[in-house]
Amino acid sequence: MSASIRPQERKANDGIARAAERRRSIRNYASAAIPEAELRDLLRLAGRAPSAYNVQPWRFVVVQTPELKQKLSAAAYGQQQILRAPATIVMYSDMLNALERMPESVHPDLPADKQQAAVDSFRAMFAAQSSEDRENWGVGQSNIALGYLLLLAEAKGFGTSPMLGFEPEKVKELLGLPAHVRVPALISIGYPGEEGFRPHRLPSETLVEFR
Ligand SMILES: Cc1cc2nc3c(=O)[nH]c(=O)nc-3n(C[C@H](O)[C@H](O)[C@H](O)COP(=O)(O)O)c2cc1C
């Protein structure tokens, strides 16, 4: 079991580091579609993201049909990458559904009374909150999965364009999503058809301090 491996004996795996160095937004794509099984695997792995209380509020709708892509692009101020990409993932966050499904999210290896206690304490935490606060909190958790998704896509050789430039109410209406859910991002995805801009970031040493 990995728990018995001492930290210094863990094998370094720099695949994630390389994907982080390489990744950039890609807004043009080859015409080939990504096979559905690949997309399913990508979204399964994105769902390996950790979340507080293991709540997992992220949900995904993969938009592929030309008609829906047209409408989604219109709801995203005409952003062209939605039309160019073979698929655009609409990531939404649904805390109401996540709260209902807490008994499934809680770890099955916990003793039954501890499972129930975890469900109760999690639900109690949100009982007094407004739907807006609750769903905002869920967006924070969902963004962890967004980061996973973008890195995993890079590692698998796909190009992605994350987007916040869209009208959430129009996107929700288009897909028939419930009013309370939030949409943390749209993510166009395909095989890269361009290099993208070279990565440009604030120097890390200006953002990090050790005390
Ligand atoms: C949550 C999020 C929302 C974004 N929204 C848009 C968008 O609506 N349209 C767009 O062209 N790029 C969008 N971007 C891309 C950013 O501009 C880009 O990630 C940033 O400039 C860094 O460049 P890079 O992704 O190539 O590393 C978004 C990125 C993120 C993470």
The ligand as an SDF file (V2000), in Angstrom:
LIG
                    3D

 31 33  0  0  0  0  0  0  0  0999 V2000
  -12.0940   30.9020  -15.8490 C   0  0  0  0  0  0  0  0  0  0  0  0
  -11.4980   31.4430  -17.1240 C   0  0  0  0  0  0  0  0  0  0  0  0
  -12.2840   32.2220  -17.9640 C   0  0  0  0  0  0  0  0  0  0  0  0
  -11.7720   32.6810  -19.1980 C   0  0  0  0  0  0  0  0  0  0  0  0
  -12.6070   33.3250  -20.0650 N   0  0  0  0  0  0  0  0  0  0  0  0
  -12.1880   33.5100  -21.3400 C   0  0  0  0  0  0  0  0  0  0  0  0
  -13.0990   33.9240  -22.3480 C   0  0  0  0  0  0  0  0  0  0  0  0
  -14.2950   34.1230  -22.1130 O   0  0  0  0  0  0  0  0  0  0  0  0
  -12.6200   34.0750  -23.6100 N   0  0  0  0  0  0  0  0  0  0  0  0
  -11.3120   33.8330  -23.9360 C   0  0  0  0  0  0  0  0  0  0  0  0
  -10.9620   33.9640  -25.1100 O   0  0  0  0  0  0  0  0  0  0  0  0
  -10.4190   33.4390  -22.9930 N   0  0  0  0  0  0  0  0  0  0  0  0
  -10.8380   33.2690  -21.7100 C   0  0  0  0  0  0  0  0  0  0  0  0
   -9.9480   32.7980  -20.7620 N   0  0  0  0  0  0  0  0  0  0  0  0
   -8.5460   32.5560  -21.1170 C   0  0  0  0  0  0  0  0  0  0  0  0
   -7.5830   33.4840  -20.3710 C   0  0  0  0  0  0  0  0  0  0  0  0
   -7.5450   34.7420  -20.9610 O   0  0  0  0  0  0  0  0  0  0  0  0
   -6.2110   32.8010  -20.3650 C   0  0  0  0  0  0  0  0  0  0  0  0
   -6.3080   31.6010  -19.6320 O   0  0  0  0  0  0  0  0  0  0  0  0
   -5.1140   33.6510  -19.7550 C   0  0  0  0  0  0  0  0  0  0  0  0
   -4.8960   34.8120  -20.5150 O   0  0  0  0  0  0  0  0  0  0  0  0
   -3.8060   32.8670  -19.6790 C   0  0  0  0  0  0  0  0  0  0  0  0
   -3.4540   32.3790  -20.9560 O   0  0  0  0  0  0  0  0  0  0  0  0
   -3.2990   30.8120  -21.2430 P   0  0  0  0  0  0  0  0  0  0  0  0
   -4.6040   30.1510  -20.9410 O   0  0  0  0  0  0  0  0  0  0  0  0
   -2.9380   30.7250  -22.7030 O   0  0  0  0  0  0  0  0  0  0  0  0
   -2.2120   30.3100  -20.3560 O   0  0  0  0  0  0  0  0  0  0  0  0
  -10.4330   32.3950  -19.5350 C   0  0  0  0  0  0  0  0  0  0  0  0
   -9.6410   31.6450  -18.6550 C   0  0  0  0  0  0  0  0  0  0  0  0
  -10.1650   31.1570  -17.4790 C   0  0  0  0  0  0  0  0  0  0  0  0
   -9.3000   30.2870  -16.5880 C   0  0  0  0  0  0  0  0  0  0  0  0
  1  2  1  0
  2  3  1  0
  2 30  2  0
  3  4  2  0
  4  5  1  0
  4 28  1  0
  5  6  2  0
  6  7  1  0
  6 13  1  0
  7  8  2  0
  7  9  1  0
  9 10  1  0
 10 11  2  0
 10 12  1  0
 12 13  2  0
 13 14  1  0
 14 15  1  0
 14 28  1  0
 15 16  1  0
 16 17  1  0
 16 18  1  0
 18 19  1  0
 18 20  1  0
 20 21  1  0
 20 22  1  0
 22 23  1  0
 23 24  1  0
 24 25  2  0
 24 26  1  0
 24 27  1  0
 28 29  2  0
 29 30  1  0
 30 31  1  0
M  END
$$$$
